[in-house]
Amino acid sequence: MKPETEGKIKFGSWGLVCGAVIAIIIGFVWGGWTTAGTTQTMSAQAVLTSQAGICIAQFMQEPNHVEKLNEFEKVSSWEKYKFIEKGGWDQMPGQKEADYGVARACSDGLEILAKK
């Protein structure tokens, strides 16, 4: 192989590698690319947020929700998720058991609602 062709292949290969690395860096930093783990975390958080919204809606559909909200405010912050679990508002339609995280997120949402 001619030295001229060998140099072209060598520098072309390095250009390809450097270009790929730069494309990957730009993609993750500015392009919005994510890893599978990040995507799973984001989707789990989105599901939890939507379930907390459903929990709050179920709480507010109670006929005596104003009294329950006042009762909720009187409960200590460490026991508020238990209050929600006892009421069954954290249980999603079609589920047999509720998730602990839903009760916590619902509790946070109800605290914001109670302050209004």
Phi and psi in radians as a Rosetta constraint file:
Dihedral C 1 N 2 CA 2 C 2 CIRCULARHARMONIC -1.191 0.35
Dihedral N 2 CA 2 C 2 N 3 CIRCULARHARMONIC 2.566 0.35
Dihedral C 2 N 3 CA 3 C 3 CIRCULARHARMONIC -1.055 0.35
Dihedral N 3 CA 3 C 3 N 4 CIRCULARHARMONIC -0.555 0.35
Dihedral C 3 N 4 CA 4 C 4 CIRCULARHARMONIC -1.140 0.35
Dihedral N 4 CA 4 C 4 N 5 CIRCULARHARMONIC -0.781 0.35
Dihedral C 4 N 5 CA 5 C 5 CIRCULARHARMONIC -1.192 0.35
Dihedral N 5 CA 5 C 5 N 6 CIRCULARHARMONIC -0.671 0.35
Dihedral C 5 N 6 CA 6 C 6 CIRCULARHARMONIC -1.093 0.35
Dihedral N 6 CA 6 C 6 N 7 CIRCULARHARMONIC -0.718 0.35
Dihedral C 6 N 7 CA 7 C 7 CIRCULARHARMONIC -1.141 0.35
Dihedral N 7 CA 7 C 7 N 8 CIRCULARHARMONIC -0.694 0.35
Dihedral C 7 N 8 CA 8 C 8 CIRCULARHARMONIC -1.118 0.35
Dihedral N 8 CA 8 C 8 N 9 CIRCULARHARMONIC -0.733 0.35
Dihedral C 8 N 9 CA 9 C 9 CIRCULARHARMONIC -1.157 0.35
Dihedral N 9 CA 9 C 9 N 10 CIRCULARHARMONIC -0.754 0.35
Dihedral C 9 N 10 CA 10 C 10 CIRCULARHARMONIC -1.084 0.35
Dihedral N 10 CA 10 C 10 N 11 CIRCULARHARMONIC -0.902 0.35
Dihedral C 10 N 11 CA 11 C 11 CIRCULARHARMONIC -1.252 0.35
Dihedral N 11 CA 11 C 11 N 12 CIRCULARHARMONIC -0.551 0.35
Dihedral C 11 N 12 CA 12 C 12 CIRCULARHARMONIC -1.145 0.35
Dihedral N 12 CA 12 C 12 N 13 CIRCULARHARMONIC -0.705 0.35
Dihedral C 12 N 13 CA 13 C 13 CIRCULARHARMONIC -1.137 0.35
Dihedral N 13 CA 13 C 13 N 14 CIRCULARHARMONIC -0.765 0.35
Dihedral C 13 N 14 CA 14 C 14 CIRCULARHARMONIC -1.124 0.35
Dihedral N 14 CA 14 C 14 N 15 CIRCULARHARMONIC -0.656 0.35
Dihedral C 14 N 15 CA 15 C 15 CIRCULARHARMONIC -1.118 0.35
Dihedral N 15 CA 15 C 15 N 16 CIRCULARHARMONIC -0.694 0.35
Dihedral C 15 N 16 CA 16 C 16 CIRCULARHARMONIC -1.128 0.35
Dihedral N 16 CA 16 C 16 N 17 CIRCULARHARMONIC -0.792 0.35
Dihedral C 16 N 17 CA 17 C 17 CIRCULARHARMONIC -1.121 0.35
Dihedral N 17 CA 17 C 17 N 18 CIRCULARHARMONIC -0.821 0.35
Dihedral C 17 N 18 CA 18 C 18 CIRCULARHARMONIC -1.123 0.35
Dihedral N 18 CA 18 C 18 N 19 CIRCULARHARMONIC -0.690 0.35
Dihedral C 18 N 19 CA 19 C 19 CIRCULARHARMONIC -1.112 0.35
Dihedral N 19 CA 19 C 19 N 20 CIRCULARHARMONIC -0.697 0.35
Dihedral C 19 N 20 CA 20 C 20 CIRCULARHARMONIC -1.138 0.35
Dihedral N 20 CA 20 C 20 N 21 CIRCULARHARMONIC -0.745 0.35
Dihedral C 20 N 21 CA 21 C 21 CIRCULARHARMONIC -1.111 0.35
Dihedral N 21 CA 21 C 21 N 22 CIRCULARHARMONIC -0.770 0.35
Dihedral C 21 N 22 CA 22 C 22 CIRCULARHARMONIC -1.109 0.35
Dihedral N 22 CA 22 C 22 N 23 CIRCULARHARMONIC -0.724 0.35
Dihedral C 22 N 23 CA 23 C 23 CIRCULARHARMONIC -1.092 0.35
Dihedral N 23 CA 23 C 23 N 24 CIRCULARHARMONIC -0.692 0.35
Dihedral C 23 N 24 CA 24 C 24 CIRCULARHARMONIC -1.157 0.35
Dihedral N 24 CA 24 C 24 N 25 CIRCULARHARMONIC -0.776 0.35
Dihedral C 24 N 25 CA 25 C 25 CIRCULARHARMONIC -1.075 0.35
Dihedral N 25 CA 25 C 25 N 26 CIRCULARHARMONIC -0.832 0.35
Dihedral C 25 N 26 CA 26 C 26 CIRCULARHARMONIC -1.099 0.35
Dihedral N 26 CA 26 C 26 N 27 CIRCULARHARMONIC -0.702 0.35
Dihedral C 26 N 27 CA 27 C 27 CIRCULARHARMONIC -1.091 0.35
Dihedral N 27 CA 27 C 27 N 28 CIRCULARHARMONIC -0.752 0.35
Dihedral C 27 N 28 CA 28 C 28 CIRCULARHARMONIC -1.351 0.35
Dihedral N 28 CA 28 C 28 N 29 CIRCULARHARMONIC -0.611 0.35
Dihedral C 28 N 29 CA 29 C 29 CIRCULARHARMONIC -1.394 0.35
Dihedral N 29 CA 29 C 29 N 30 CIRCULARHARMONIC -0.889 0.35
Dihedral C 29 N 30 CA 30 C 30 CIRCULARHARMONIC -1.947 0.35
Dihedral N 30 CA 30 C 30 N 31 CIRCULARHARMONIC -0.336 0.35
Dihedral C 30 N 31 CA 31 C 31 CIRCULARHARMONIC -1.501 0.35
Dihedral N 31 CA 31 C 31 N 32 CIRCULARHARMONIC -0.166 0.35
Dihedral C 31 N 32 CA 32 C 32 CIRCULARHARMONIC 1.465 0.35
Dihedral N 32 CA 32 C 32 N 33 CIRCULARHARMONIC 0.216 0.35
Dihedral C 32 N 33 CA 33 C 33 CIRCULARHARMONIC -1.203 0.35
Dihedral N 33 CA 33 C 33 N 34 CIRCULARHARMONIC 2.577 0.35
Dihedral C 33 N 34 CA 34 C 34 CIRCULARHARMONIC -2.399 0.35
Dihedral N 34 CA 34 C 34 N 35 CIRCULARHARMONIC 2.808 0.35
Dihedral C 34 N 35 CA 35 C 35 CIRCULARHARMONIC -1.474 0.35
Dihedral N 35 CA 35 C 35 N 36 CIRCULARHARMONIC 2.936 0.35
Dihedral C 35 N 36 CA 36 C 36 CIRCULARHARMONIC -1.094 0.35
Dihedral N 36 CA 36 C 36 N 37 CIRCULARHARMONIC -0.680 0.35
Dihedral C 36 N 37 CA 37 C 37 CIRCULARHARMONIC -1.117 0.35
Dihedral N 37 CA 37 C 37 N 38 CIRCULARHARMONIC -0.740 0.35
Dihedral C 37 N 38 CA 38 C 38 CIRCULARHARMONIC -1.131 0.35
Dihedral N 38 CA 38 C 38 N 39 CIRCULARHARMONIC -0.717 0.35
Dihedral C 38 N 39 CA 39 C 39 CIRCULARHARMONIC -1.138 0.35
Dihedral N 39 CA 39 C 39 N 40 CIRCULARHARMONIC -0.703 0.35
Dihedral C 39 N 40 CA 40 C 40 CIRCULARHARMONIC -1.149 0.35
Dihedral N 40 CA 40 C 40 N 41 CIRCULARHARMONIC -0.700 0.35
Dihedral C 40 N 41 CA 41 C 41 CIRCULARHARMONIC -1.106 0.35
Dihedral N 41 CA 41 C 41 N 42 CIRCULARHARMONIC -0.767 0.35
Dihedral C 41 N 42 CA 42 C 42 CIRCULARHARMONIC -1.118 0.35
Dihedral N 42 CA 42 C 42 N 43 CIRCULARHARMONIC -0.709 0.35
Dihedral C 42 N 43 CA 43 C 43 CIRCULARHARMONIC -1.237 0.35
Dihedral N 43 CA 43 C 43 N 44 CIRCULARHARMONIC -0.648 0.35
Dihedral C 43 N 44 CA 44 C 44 CIRCULARHARMONIC -1.120 0.35
Dihedral N 44 CA 44 C 44 N 45 CIRCULARHARMONIC -0.692 0.35
Dihedral C 44 N 45 CA 45 C 45 CIRCULARHARMONIC -1.180 0.35
Dihedral N 45 CA 45 C 45 N 46 CIRCULARHARMONIC -0.644 0.35
Dihedral C 45 N 46 CA 46 C 46 CIRCULARHARMONIC -1.161 0.35
Dihedral N 46 CA 46 C 46 N 47 CIRCULARHARMONIC -0.700 0.35
Dihedral C 46 N 47 CA 47 C 47 CIRCULARHARMONIC -1.132 0.35
Dihedral N 47 CA 47 C 47 N 48 CIRCULARHARMONIC -0.754 0.35
Dihedral C 47 N 48 CA 48 C 48 CIRCULARHARMONIC -1.077 0.35
Dihedral N 48 CA 48 C 48 N 49 CIRCULARHARMONIC -0.715 0.35
Dihedral C 48 N 49 CA 49 C 49 CIRCULARHARMONIC -1.117 0.35
Dihedral N 49 CA 49 C 49 N 50 CIRCULARHARMONIC -0.749 0.35
Dihedral C 49 N 50 CA 50 C 50 CIRCULARHARMONIC -1.190 0.35
Dihedral N 50 CA 50 C 50 N 51 CIRCULARHARMONIC -0.649 0.35
Dihedral C 50 N 51 CA 51 C 51 CIRCULARHARMONIC -1.187 0.35
Dihedral N 51 CA 51 C 51 N 52 CIRCULARHARMONIC -0.595 0.35
Dihedral C 51 N 52 CA 52 C 52 CIRCULARHARMONIC -1.138 0.35
Dihedral N 52 CA 52 C 52 N 53 CIRCULARHARMONIC -0.664 0.35
Dihedral C 52 N 53 CA 53 C 53 CIRCULARHARMONIC -1.113 0.35
Dihedral N 53 CA 53 C 53 N 54 CIRCULARHARMONIC -0.693 0.35
Dihedral C 53 N 54 CA 54 C 54 CIRCULARHARMONIC -1.148 0.35
Dihedral N 54 CA 54 C 54 N 55 CIRCULARHARMONIC -0.699 0.35
Dihedral C 54 N 55 CA 55 C 55 CIRCULARHARMONIC -1.061 0.35
Dihedral N 55 CA 55 C 55 N 56 CIRCULARHARMONIC -0.789 0.35
Dihedral C 55 N 56 CA 56 C 56 CIRCULARHARMONIC -1.122 0.35
Dihedral N 56 CA 56 C 56 N 57 CIRCULARHARMONIC -0.718 0.35
Dihedral C 56 N 57 CA 57 C 57 CIRCULARHARMONIC -1.104 0.35
Dihedral N 57 CA 57 C 57 N 58 CIRCULARHARMONIC -0.704 0.35
Dihedral C 57 N 58 CA 58 C 58 CIRCULARHARMONIC -1.142 0.35
Dihedral N 58 CA 58 C 58 N 59 CIRCULARHARMONIC -0.656 0.35
Dihedral C 58 N 59 CA 59 C 59 CIRCULARHARMONIC -1.104 0.35
Dihedral N 59 CA 59 C 59 N 60 CIRCULARHARMONIC -0.777 0.35
Dihedral C 59 N 60 CA 60 C 60 CIRCULARHARMONIC -1.281 0.35
Dihedral N 60 CA 60 C 60 N 61 CIRCULARHARMONIC -0.301 0.35
Dihedral C 60 N 61 CA 61 C 61 CIRCULARHARMONIC -1.423 0.35
Dihedral N 61 CA 61 C 61 N 62 CIRCULARHARMONIC -0.153 0.35
Dihedral C 61 N 62 CA 62 C 62 CIRCULARHARMONIC -1.093 0.35
Dihedral N 62 CA 62 C 62 N 63 CIRCULARHARMONIC 2.461 0.35
Dihedral C 62 N 63 CA 63 C 63 CIRCULARHARMONIC -1.115 0.35
Dihedral N 63 CA 63 C 63 N 64 CIRCULARHARMONIC -0.508 0.35
Dihedral C 63 N 64 CA 64 C 64 CIRCULARHARMONIC -1.944 0.35
Dihedral N 64 CA 64 C 64 N 65 CIRCULARHARMONIC 0.742 0.35
Dihedral C 64 N 65 CA 65 C 65 CIRCULARHARMONIC -1.172 0.35
Dihedral N 65 CA 65 C 65 N 66 CIRCULARHARMONIC -0.455 0.35
Dihedral C 65 N 66 CA 66 C 66 CIRCULARHARMONIC -1.185 0.35
Dihedral N 66 CA 66 C 66 N 67 CIRCULARHARMONIC -0.777 0.35
Dihedral C 66 N 67 CA 67 C 67 CIRCULARHARMONIC -1.141 0.35
Dihedral N 67 CA 67 C 67 N 68 CIRCULARHARMONIC -0.709 0.35
Dihedral C 67 N 68 CA 68 C 68 CIRCULARHARMONIC -1.114 0.35
Dihedral N 68 CA 68 C 68 N 69 CIRCULARHARMONIC -0.646 0.35
Dihedral C 68 N 69 CA 69 C 69 CIRCULARHARMONIC -1.173 0.35
Dihedral N 69 CA 69 C 69 N 70 CIRCULARHARMONIC -0.681 0.35
Dihedral C 69 N 70 CA 70 C 70 CIRCULARHARMONIC -1.137 0.35
Dihedral N 70 CA 70 C 70 N 71 CIRCULARHARMONIC -0.703 0.35
Dihedral C 70 N 71 CA 71 C 71 CIRCULARHARMONIC -1.142 0.35
Dihedral N 71 CA 71 C 71 N 72 CIRCULARHARMONIC -0.666 0.35
Dihedral C 71 N 72 CA 72 C 72 CIRCULARHARMONIC -1.084 0.35
Dihedral N 72 CA 72 C 72 N 73 CIRCULARHARMONIC -0.699 0.35
Dihedral C 72 N 73 CA 73 C 73 CIRCULARHARMONIC -1.126 0.35
Dihedral N 73 CA 73 C 73 N 74 CIRCULARHARMONIC -0.544 0.35
Dihedral C 73 N 74 CA 74 C 74 CIRCULARHARMONIC -1.360 0.35
Dihedral N 74 CA 74 C 74 N 75 CIRCULARHARMONIC -0.330 0.35
Dihedral C 74 N 75 CA 75 C 75 CIRCULARHARMONIC -1.301 0.35
Dihedral N 75 CA 75 C 75 N 76 CIRCULARHARMONIC 2.525 0.35
Dihedral C 75 N 76 CA 76 C 76 CIRCULARHARMONIC -1.138 0.35
Dihedral N 76 CA 76 C 76 N 77 CIRCULARHARMONIC 2.696 0.35
Dihedral C 76 N 77 CA 77 C 77 CIRCULARHARMONIC -1.085 0.35
Dihedral N 77 CA 77 C 77 N 78 CIRCULARHARMONIC -0.460 0.35
Dihedral C 77 N 78 CA 78 C 78 CIRCULARHARMONIC -1.350 0.35
Dihedral N 78 CA 78 C 78 N 79 CIRCULARHARMONIC -0.319 0.35
Dihedral C 78 N 79 CA 79 C 79 CIRCULARHARMONIC -1.881 0.35
Dihedral N 79 CA 79 C 79 N 80 CIRCULARHARMONIC -0.019 0.35
Dihedral C 79 N 80 CA 80 C 80 CIRCULARHARMONIC -1.130 0.35
Dihedral N 80 CA 80 C 80 N 81 CIRCULARHARMONIC -0.656 0.35
Dihedral C 80 N 81 CA 81 C 81 CIRCULARHARMONIC -1.157 0.35
Dihedral N 81 CA 81 C 81 N 82 CIRCULARHARMONIC -0.558 0.35
Dihedral C 81 N 82 CA 82 C 82 CIRCULARHARMONIC -1.191 0.35
Dihedral N 82 CA 82 C 82 N 83 CIRCULARHARMONIC -0.631 0.35
Dihedral C 82 N 83 CA 83 C 83 CIRCULARHARMONIC -1.057 0.35
Dihedral N 83 CA 83 C 83 N 84 CIRCULARHARMONIC -0.733 0.35
Dihedral C 83 N 84 CA 84 C 84 CIRCULARHARMONIC -1.212 0.35
Dihedral N 84 CA 84 C 84 N 85 CIRCULARHARMONIC -0.723 0.35
Dihedral C 84 N 85 CA 85 C 85 CIRCULARHARMONIC -1.094 0.35
Dihedral N 85 CA 85 C 85 N 86 CIRCULARHARMONIC -0.716 0.35
Dihedral C 85 N 86 CA 86 C 86 CIRCULARHARMONIC -1.126 0.35
Dihedral N 86 CA 86 C 86 N 87 CIRCULARHARMONIC -0.647 0.35
Dihedral C 86 N 87 CA 87 C 87 CIRCULARHARMONIC -1.280 0.35
Dihedral N 87 CA 87 C 87 N 88 CIRCULARHARMONIC -0.346 0.35
Dihedral C 87 N 88 CA 88 C 88 CIRCULARHARMONIC 1.411 0.35
Dihedral N 88 CA 88 C 88 N 89 CIRCULARHARMONIC 0.192 0.35
Dihedral C 88 N 89 CA 89 C 89 CIRCULARHARMONIC -1.289 0.35
Dihedral N 89 CA 89 C 89 N 90 CIRCULARHARMONIC -0.388 0.35
Dihedral C 89 N 90 CA 90 C 90 CIRCULARHARMONIC -1.425 0.35
Dihedral N 90 CA 90 C 90 N 91 CIRCULARHARMONIC -0.131 0.35
Dihedral C 90 N 91 CA 91 C 91 CIRCULARHARMONIC -1.435 0.35
Dihedral N 91 CA 91 C 91 N 92 CIRCULARHARMONIC 2.149 0.35
Dihedral C 91 N 92 CA 92 C 92 CIRCULARHARMONIC -1.386 0.35
Dihedral N 92 CA 92 C 92 N 93 CIRCULARHARMONIC 2.596 0.35
Dihedral C 92 N 93 CA 93 C 93 CIRCULARHARMONIC -0.982 0.35
Dihedral N 93 CA 93 C 93 N 94 CIRCULARHARMONIC 2.255 0.35
Dihedral C 93 N 94 CA 94 C 94 CIRCULARHARMONIC 1.587 0.35
Dihedral N 94 CA 94 C 94 N 95 CIRCULARHARMONIC -0.096 0.35
Dihedral C 94 N 95 CA 95 C 95 CIRCULARHARMONIC -1.766 0.35
Dihedral N 95 CA 95 C 95 N 96 CIRCULARHARMONIC 2.567 0.35
Dihedral C 95 N 96 CA 96 C 96 CIRCULARHARMONIC -1.516 0.35
Dihedral N 96 CA 96 C 96 N 97 CIRCULARHARMONIC -0.659 0.35
Dihedral C 96 N 97 CA 97 C 97 CIRCULARHARMONIC -2.188 0.35
Dihedral N 97 CA 97 C 97 N 98 CIRCULARHARMONIC 2.540 0.35
Dihedral C 97 N 98 CA 98 C 98 CIRCULARHARMONIC -1.575 0.35
Dihedral N 98 CA 98 C 98 N 99 CIRCULARHARMONIC 2.761 0.35
Dihedral C 98 N 99 CA 99 C 99 CIRCULARHARMONIC -1.595 0.35
Dihedral N 99 CA 99 C 99 N 100 CIRCULARHARMONIC 2.456 0.35
Dihedral C 99 N 100 CA 100 C 100 CIRCULARHARMONIC -1.033 0.35
Dihedral N 100 CA 100 C 100 N 101 CIRCULARHARMONIC -0.702 0.35
Dihedral C 100 N 101 CA 101 C 101 CIRCULARHARMONIC -1.109 0.35
Dihedral N 101 CA 101 C 101 N 102 CIRCULARHARMONIC -0.546 0.35
Dihedral C 101 N 102 CA 102 C 102 CIRCULARHARMONIC -1.148 0.35
Dihedral N 102 CA 102 C 102 N 103 CIRCULARHARMONIC -0.749 0.35
Dihedral C 102 N 103 CA 103 C 103 CIRCULARHARMONIC -1.097 0.35
Dihedral N 103 CA 103 C 103 N 104 CIRCULARHARMONIC -0.700 0.35
Dihedral C 103 N 104 CA 104 C 104 CIRCULARHARMONIC -1.133 0.35
Dihedral N 104 CA 104 C 104 N 105 CIRCULARHARMONIC -0.826 0.35
Dihedral C 104 N 105 CA 105 C 105 CIRCULARHARMONIC -1.150 0.35
Dihedral N 105 CA 105 C 105 N 106 CIRCULARHARMONIC -0.663 0.35
Dihedral C 105 N 106 CA 106 C 106 CIRCULARHARMONIC -1.132 0.35
Dihedral N 106 CA 106 C 106 N 107 CIRCULARHARMONIC -0.691 0.35
Dihedral C 106 N 107 CA 107 C 107 CIRCULARHARMONIC -1.063 0.35
Dihedral N 107 CA 107 C 107 N 108 CIRCULARHARMONIC -0.760 0.35
Dihedral C 107 N 108 CA 108 C 108 CIRCULARHARMONIC -1.091 0.35
Dihedral N 108 CA 108 C 108 N 109 CIRCULARHARMONIC -0.727 0.35
Dihedral C 108 N 109 CA 109 C 109 CIRCULARHARMONIC -1.161 0.35
Dihedral N 109 CA 109 C 109 N 110 CIRCULARHARMONIC -0.684 0.35
Dihedral C 109 N 110 CA 110 C 110 CIRCULARHARMONIC -1.217 0.35
Dihedral N 110 CA 110 C 110 N 111 CIRCULARHARMONIC -0.566 0.35
Dihedral C 110 N 111 CA 111 C 111 CIRCULARHARMONIC -1.097 0.35
Dihedral N 111 CA 111 C 111 N 112 CIRCULARHARMONIC -0.711 0.35
Dihedral C 111 N 112 CA 112 C 112 CIRCULARHARMONIC -1.145 0.35
Dihedral N 112 CA 112 C 112 N 113 CIRCULARHARMONIC -0.717 0.35
Dihedral C 112 N 113 CA 113 C 113 CIRCULARHARMONIC -1.149 0.35
Dihedral N 113 CA 113 C 113 N 114 CIRCULARHARMONIC -0.647 0.35
Dihedral C 113 N 114 CA 114 C 114 CIRCULARHARMONIC -1.200 0.35
Dihedral N 114 CA 114 C 114 N 115 CIRCULARHARMONIC -0.498 0.35
Dihedral C 114 N 115 CA 115 C 115 CIRCULARHARMONIC -1.304 0.35
Dihedral N 115 CA 115 C 115 N 116 CIRCULARHARMONIC -0.320 0.35
